[in-house]
Amino acid sequence: MKSADNTVHIIGAGWSGLACAVALAEAGIPVVVLEAAPQAGGRARTVRYKKSLSSLALDNGQHIMLGAYHNTLQLFRRLGINEQDILIRQTLALTLYSTHHPVIRLKTPALPAPLHLIYALLNFDNIIWSDRFKVIRMLIKLRFQKFRLQSDISVYELLHHHLQPDTIIQALWEPLCLATMNTPVKQASAQVFLRVLEQSFNHRAQDSDLLFFKTDLSSAFCEPAIAYIQQKGGQVLFSCRVRKIEAISASRFGSRFIIHTKSAQFESSQLVLATPAYITAQLQQQNFNLIPPGSSLKFSYEPICTIYLQYPEQLQLPQIMSGFFNSFSQWAIDHSLNQQPGLIAVVISSSGKHLQLSDQQLANTIHNELKLIINNLPHYLDYQVVIDKRATFNCHVNINAQRPDYITSRRHLYLAGDYTRTGYPATLEGAVTSGLNAAHYIIDQH
Ligand SMILES: Cc1cc2nc3c(=O)[nH]c(=O)nc-3n(C[C@H](O)[C@H](O)[C@H](O)COP(=O)(O)OP(=O)(O)OC[C@H]3O[C@@H](n4cnc5c(N)ncnc54)[C@H](O)[C@@H]3O)c2cc1C
């Protein structure tokens, strides 16, 4: 049995677990991270696929950040990561294609928030004037209400309440809601959506910037985070799946825990479970109750499908990111600036439509839709389909009420993970914030 008296054990080296470990290590608190997989990153990691595109380091799914991801960007800075080395920052510009509608363009100018958005909406290409005013009126009203609701409703109900026409719902709100919450407008929580809008559009103009990774996710964050933790004396152990956690004594000084893996046991006096909610539920089921009444670890999940299509190297899309509406594809991201010339990643969130098609059919369908963006598109050379069936929790109405806090019913046992009560949807920023919340609480206790 390995034991260390004031060591904090963190189960899971996803972005929440790593963020927690970095903050603790920075404060001089010894940490050991136990990760089931042979690599860190969890749902935001890099994979080398064997069958196709095998020479490329691809992420397990296309990830995009927003300028409003303050905690994540600050964590990068604390790790000594230079934003320009890993991210391409672009002011918000959306170009949306559809077979049934002329191309829609929204581009924010260099003005302070929220004037940048109002200007962009006044110049909303191919949207009639009365519809542009309806969007602006809604945003002004929401700002007046401080982006708060007395009780939660669906995003769809919110949009109807603010008299948003169908074209605007389909061409603007639905893509934004899927991109930020991975939940369809009819189910999605308006409360969470308003938080996203408030954080992205109501403070500094840069908060609505789009940030695209220039490098793969593992080299952007996971590797520097692990190097930092190790440099501060911490450990990150891979292929170390935790099978069981035993609470061995509950005195007024709190519990001690025995962590069981296949080949070793660890004794711990402070434990952070940074596993996905369904794994945390399995671990707690074994012998203790963590979650106070009212909150729950039961979530339903939404898939995300990323289709990587490799075209001849000279192919470039007119912009880094292009959107689609009333289509199968939702976003297409050009990886040329990512040193992967000719590689296009297409994202299909939530809908589940893709699950009915074979990978080959999916690649062909997406290829045909890309013809909306590029005339004379050559045939793709190779493709890789990556589907994560439990990519994010379904961010439904009243979701915030059920999300557990990072402090549990058991002393010295904490939760981290994008599902905890941060107010964010399931995102990198939510994951990082949750890990930092748990770490700061532990540091304060010390
Ligand atoms: C395809 C896809 C696209 C996405 N796109 C975006 C995007 O564009 N922007 C954005 O902000 N967010 C995006 N997200 C969401 C984002 O990736 C997640 O919110 C975030 O990575 C969650 O981090 P986490 O640490 O909470 O959980 P996880 O990443 O799930 O980490 C949990 C870790 O625990 C480990 N683990 C599990 N069981 C055990 C065990 N028994 N013992 C030890 N370790 C264990 C897992 O291996 C994993 O490493 C996307 C997610 C996916 C899947």
The ligand as a MOL file (V3000), in Angstrom:
LIG
                    3D

  0  0  0     0  0            999 V3000
M  V30 BEGIN CTAB
M  V30 COUNTS 53 58 0 0 0
M  V30 BEGIN ATOM
M  V30 1 C -16.0430 15.1650 -29.8550 0
M  V30 2 C -16.0640 16.2460 -28.8220 0
M  V30 3 C -16.0260 17.5830 -29.2110 0
M  V30 4 C -16.0360 18.5900 -28.2580 0
M  V30 5 N -15.9430 19.8870 -28.6660 0
M  V30 6 C -15.7810 20.8590 -27.7420 0
M  V30 7 C -15.5110 22.1950 -28.1470 0
M  V30 8 O -15.4370 22.5040 -29.3330 0
M  V30 9 N -15.3220 23.1390 -27.1790 0
M  V30 10 C -15.3830 22.8300 -25.8490 0
M  V30 11 O -15.1790 23.7300 -25.0260 0
M  V30 12 N -15.6650 21.5670 -25.4290 0
M  V30 13 C -15.8670 20.5830 -26.3370 0
M  V30 14 N -16.1060 19.2970 -25.9320 0
M  V30 15 C -16.3110 19.0210 -24.4920 0
M  V30 16 C -14.9860 18.8470 -23.7240 0
M  V30 17 O -14.1160 17.9800 -24.4150 0
M  V30 18 C -15.3130 18.2250 -22.3580 0
M  V30 19 O -16.2580 19.0530 -21.7010 0
M  V30 20 C -14.0890 18.1090 -21.4550 0
M  V30 21 O -13.0050 17.5110 -22.1330 0
M  V30 22 C -14.4620 17.2630 -20.2380 0
M  V30 23 O -13.3400 17.1270 -19.3910 0
M  V30 24 P -13.4840 16.3680 -18.0010 0
M  V30 25 O -12.1690 16.4060 -17.3410 0
M  V30 26 O -14.6480 16.9320 -17.2490 0
M  V30 27 O -13.9090 14.8560 -18.3430 0
M  V30 28 P -13.1500 13.7490 -19.2090 0
M  V30 29 O -12.4580 14.3690 -20.3360 0
M  V30 30 O -14.1770 12.7180 -19.5070 0
M  V30 31 O -12.0380 13.1620 -18.2210 0
M  V30 32 C -12.2730 12.1050 -17.3340 0
M  V30 33 C -11.0050 11.2700 -17.2400 0
M  V30 34 O -11.2280 10.2270 -16.2570 0
M  V30 35 C -10.6270 9.0360 -16.7420 0
M  V30 36 N -11.2540 7.8900 -16.0490 0
M  V30 37 C -12.4980 7.3910 -16.2510 0
M  V30 38 N -12.7120 6.3390 -15.4200 0
M  V30 39 C -11.5820 6.2060 -14.6710 0
M  V30 40 C -11.2020 5.3040 -13.6340 0
M  V30 41 N -12.0140 4.3540 -13.1800 0
M  V30 42 N -9.9520 5.4310 -13.0950 0
M  V30 43 C -9.0920 6.4050 -13.5280 0
M  V30 44 N -9.4270 7.2830 -14.5250 0
M  V30 45 C -10.6580 7.1950 -15.0760 0
M  V30 46 C -10.9250 9.0870 -18.2420 0
M  V30 47 O -10.0640 8.2000 -18.9620 0
M  V30 48 C -10.6560 10.5450 -18.5480 0
M  V30 49 O -9.3100 10.7840 -18.8740 0
M  V30 50 C -16.1350 18.2600 -26.8700 0
M  V30 51 C -16.1850 16.9220 -26.4700 0
M  V30 52 C -16.1420 15.9290 -27.4280 0
M  V30 53 C -16.1790 14.4950 -26.9840 0
M  V30 END ATOM
M  V30 BEGIN BOND
M  V30 1 1 1 2
M  V30 2 1 2 3
M  V30 3 2 2 52
M  V30 4 2 3 4
M  V30 5 1 4 5
M  V30 6 1 4 50
M  V30 7 2 5 6
M  V30 8 1 6 7
M  V30 9 1 6 13
M  V30 10 2 7 8
M  V30 11 1 7 9
M  V30 12 1 9 10
M  V30 13 2 10 11
M  V30 14 1 10 12
M  V30 15 2 12 13
M  V30 16 1 13 14
M  V30 17 1 14 15
M  V30 18 1 14 50
M  V30 19 1 15 16
M  V30 20 1 16 17
M  V30 21 1 16 18
M  V30 22 1 18 19
M  V30 23 1 18 20
M  V30 24 1 20 21
M  V30 25 1 20 22
M  V30 26 1 22 23
M  V30 27 1 23 24
M  V30 28 2 24 25
M  V30 29 1 24 26
M  V30 30 1 24 27
M  V30 31 1 27 28
M  V30 32 2 28 29
M  V30 33 1 28 30
M  V30 34 1 28 31
M  V30 35 1 31 32
M  V30 36 1 32 33
M  V30 37 1 33 34
M  V30 38 1 33 48
M  V30 39 1 34 35
M  V30 40 1 35 36
M  V30 41 1 35 46
M  V30 42 1 36 37
M  V30 43 1 36 45
M  V30 44 2 37 38
M  V30 45 1 38 39
M  V30 46 1 39 40
M  V30 47 2 39 45
M  V30 48 1 40 41
M  V30 49 2 40 42
M  V30 50 1 42 43
M  V30 51 2 43 44
M  V30 52 1 44 45
M  V30 53 1 46 47
M  V30 54 1 46 48
M  V30 55 1 48 49
M  V30 56 2 50 51
M  V30 57 1 51 52
M  V30 58 1 52 53
M  V30 END BOND
M  V30 END CTAB
M  END
